Amino acid sequence: MSSGIRIEKLHHRYTSKGREVVAVDEVSLDIAQNEFFTLLGPSGCGKTTTLRCIAGLETPTSGTIELGGVAVVSDRVTVPTHKRDIGMVFQDYAIWPHMSVFENVAFPLRAGRARLKRTEIEARVEEALGLVNMSQFIDRRATQLSGGQQQRLSLARALVRQPKVLLLDEPLSNLDAKLREQMRAELRQIQQRVGITTVFVTHDQVEALSLSTRIAVMNGGRVVQEGDPKEIYLTPNDEFVANFVGATSFIPGTAVTADPAGIVVETPLGAFQCAPNTEIAPGAEVVLALRPESLRVSDAADASENSIAATVALSLFVGEGVDYRLAAGDFELRARGAARAQFPAGAKVVVNVAAADCVVLPAGRLGAAGGAR
Amino acid sequence: MTRVVDNAVRYRSAPGPSPAAKPIRRRRRLRIGAPGIALLVLLVYLVIGPIAMLLLSGFENTTLGVVIRPPFPWTLENFVKMLTTQQTYSVLLATAVFAFASLLISFVISFALAWLVERTDIPLPGFIYVLTVAPTGMPGMISAIAWGLLANPVNGVLNLMLRPLFHAGASTGPLNVYSMPGMIAVQSIALVPLSFLLITASLRSMNPSLEDAARASGAGPLRVLARVSIPLLTPVLVGAIVYQFVTVIEGVDIPLILGLPGHVTVFSTEVYTITHPAFGLPDYGLSSAYGILLLVIALAPLILYNRVLARAQDYATVTGKAFRPRRARLGAWRWVAFAAVMVYVAITFVLPLIVLLYGSLEPYIGAFSLSSLERLTLSGWTNAFHSHLFWSSLSNTLVIGLVSSVLVMALSLGLSWIIVRTKSRIAWLADILAFLPHAMPGIVIGLAVLLIYLLIPGPIYGSIWIVVIAMTTQYLSLGTRLTTGGIAQIQVGLEEAGRTSGANAARVWLRVLLPLLRPVLLNGFLLVFLTAIKNLTLPLMLQSSTNTVMATEIWNSWNDGKVTQTAVLSVILTAVTVVASILLRRFGDAGDDRL
């Protein structure tokens, strides 16, 4: 029966220094059992507040939350945090420095109302530590662990009670780049092995895209787009999402024709053949969104539907490729080229884009995401 | 202010590594230089000098005074006398009971108040905070006097009012503040504000996600408190208790005012009465032996405390706070708790203030009543303002406070710079110099400084400068705790950048260090000033006819039974300290923000 998590019309506002702040604005989510669901957005978008409402660490102003079919927040009840069937990993891990590794993991087992036998506690702590490859550290003091080990410990502590729901609050953001990549892969494996409904909060699009079964992109307290990673990346439904998920170049224009086969957009750089978008009518003011990796930098036009003349403004060799900033008319385009054929700054080039890679969005809040990332 | 006091118990508060330890970089070292050496020599005189003096006179036969050139009249007689007198053991027991009971009571009250203010939804937490901290402006001596007026067994105001109800017919009681329980109660109340500040500061700096994590692990509010919050606070609590322990055993104020009338003697009053006997000559040898014993008693817990502190670095839980900690819901108990706190504040703070004001306007003390209103007179106030002694004691108080605090901060600054920035072979000496005064109870410093200037001829003995010297020694630890923290926060690179820009050492100090440390210095100056003008112990030990300060003047008139004059002077001194502590809070807070 049980859906994983149901959130309906969650609303949270508070007053800070006499100003009313709406942190979460009418958010509704339906998260299926065993799903890896990500709340993605810039800082202050309400993603962490939403997560803390699920955990019971914040009490929302209004709305309902159900965990596994049980209402934990509604008009009538507010179940306190310690009575919710959850496990949570914090951004700073929140490892208790006065306890050993074993004691940290055993705490959730001892805190609950059900009294467990000592042997059972030991067995379950060992199992949880084994899951995160930390068995050999069981007798260490928690303060003797590195950042990555604290992160694993924190995950073991969250899982040891075998809760219905796992809540992850930017757990990877304090790790260095290499470790983050490794932990990302492990986190996904562990989640699949355990099979647990997971809500993951992050501002990192790569984490979100690679880990999630579904993503809700949040901005200003609202969910602006919800979908699987491919949908979010390939068919963002507004400029904010396009810009936040991936470094995107935008060109404003007007839709000339719009039909199921595609859209033709007239821009200051000429006419573009674009992918279809049912929301766009002919004559509408639109914005073209172009991903850097879908722009092919070349010295001549190829078979692509669109080709633009441009000048290389900046050419940075980054190992696996070349990052270009290109000047095309009054616009700056970002492109990613092959490492072997690097065009130097000042070179005249042609940028080729397939129609399928030209995403047309309704014109709106250009730059709302605070520039390309 | 919270930071000030936080630092005030944190000896050498160099920032510890966070749990996710970063790679340790070796600290860059600077040279100590000739001015540094000169500073160390001066500090050795100020800090080691008194201890050496104490040891010397403790192991000498001092019937002919202390001898500082051969042949030394070495003897163990003083210690034999001390250890074979029954009196010593009863004093030891009384001191232990007095100290432990008041520490226990004050910390239970402080923790309860801090938890209510920081972790529950009690109404008006900011208001409670201010009211709890406000009594820091009232010197312990004055609150002892106020309680003497309120609850002395014969004509205490409360007794006169309660006696018809509970004790009809008796001529004393029902309350008696001139007793061990009375001393403990007043001392406990006096310890609460600072303990409360320390605990709230550490509750605020505690990473709230540690508590959140416990809650998300299924622990209820009480379990979170018992298994996570309190264990994490342990280093701070132990540090604060040890700090307050020295405060309790070093001062003469409460034991002198409340203990002596009830024949309760503790260490500090024992040393005072031996050096200032009513009849006969003072026995400096015996009092030095007592001083040495007291020094050992103060030192032992401090060493324990520094051990705890070494471990406490593991506990570094201060992080950028993302979320306000969650507050427990008290439900209907909110208002019960609020009312209880208000009653506490009324009894411990408002009542003493009222009785002092009332006493200052009455020719003699009696129960509050309508008829007493008819006796109201300003004569106590006009007498004070026409008294030469009043004006000279007020100016002595201010001069001693100002000069001591400037000296303390200047010396502390230099000493901390040596501790933080140089790691030369004599840096251990700097560490010891910064640490020792903290372990030297005021009464011991007073005794030792008295002995030194009895020996050294010249104008120091009996002047206000002998008090300034003693206070400089006593508050050196307080000062260095602030300046060490301040300098540790300034990257050494900022000084090096000054040097590489062509500035000499003096110019780097003037243009880089001092401007950056200004808030810390101002803060420390005010804190030392405030503490110094409240100090009764040192001026009393070093008293002469020409160096009377407000504190000693209040004690003298109290001792002479001049109640109205005592009350007038107490109100005036309290006003001065309240103004100083308001300034401290204002500038102290501003200073903290800047760093």
Chai-1 contact restraints between the chains, C-beta under 6 A:
chainA,res_idxA,chainB,res_idxB,connection_type,confidence,min_distance_angstrom,max_distance_angstrom,comment,restraint_id
A,A55,B,A216,contact,1.0,0.0,6.0,A-B,restraint_1
A,L57,B,D212,contact,1.0,0.0,6.0,A-B,restraint_2
A,T81,B,R215,contact,1.0,0.0,6.0,A-B,restraint_3
A,T81,B,A216,contact,1.0,0.0,6.0,A-B,restraint_4
A,H82,B,R215,contact,1.0,0.0,6.0,A-B,restraint_5
A,H82,B,G218,contact,1.0,0.0,6.0,A-B,restraint_6
A,H82,B,A219,contact,1.0,0.0,6.0,A-B,restraint_7
A,H82,B,G220,contact,1.0,0.0,6.0,A-B,restraint_8
A,I86,B,A216,contact,1.0,0.0,6.0,A-B,restraint_9
A,M88,B,A216,contact,1.0,0.0,6.0,A-B,restraint_10
A,F90,B,S209,contact,1.0,0.0,6.0,A-B,restraint_11
A,F90,B,A213,contact,1.0,0.0,6.0,A-B,restraint_12
A,D92,B,S209,contact,1.0,0.0,6.0,A-B,restraint_13
A,D92,B,T319,contact,1.0,0.0,6.0,A-B,restraint_14
A,A94,B,S209,contact,1.0,0.0,6.0,A-B,restraint_15
A,A94,B,L210,contact,1.0,0.0,6.0,A-B,restraint_16
A,A94,B,A213,contact,1.0,0.0,6.0,A-B,restraint_17
A,P97,B,P19,contact,1.0,0.0,6.0,A-B,restraint_18
A,P97,B,D314,contact,1.0,0.0,6.0,A-B,restraint_19
A,P97,B,Y315,contact,1.0,0.0,6.0,A-B,restraint_20
A,H98,B,P231,contact,1.0,0.0,6.0,A-B,restraint_21
A,F107,B,S217,contact,1.0,0.0,6.0,A-B,restraint_22
A,P108,B,S217,contact,1.0,0.0,6.0,A-B,restraint_23
A,P108,B,G218,contact,1.0,0.0,6.0,A-B,restraint_24
A,A111,B,S217,contact,1.0,0.0,6.0,A-B,restraint_25
A,A111,B,G218,contact,1.0,0.0,6.0,A-B,restraint_26
A,A111,B,A219,contact,1.0,0.0,6.0,A-B,restraint_27
A,A111,B,R223,contact,1.0,0.0,6.0,A-B,restraint_28
A,G112,B,G218,contact,1.0,0.0,6.0,A-B,restraint_29
A,T143,B,P19,contact,1.0,0.0,6.0,A-B,restraint_30
A,T143,B,D314,contact,1.0,0.0,6.0,A-B,restraint_31
A,G147,B,A20,contact,1.0,0.0,6.0,A-B,restraint_32
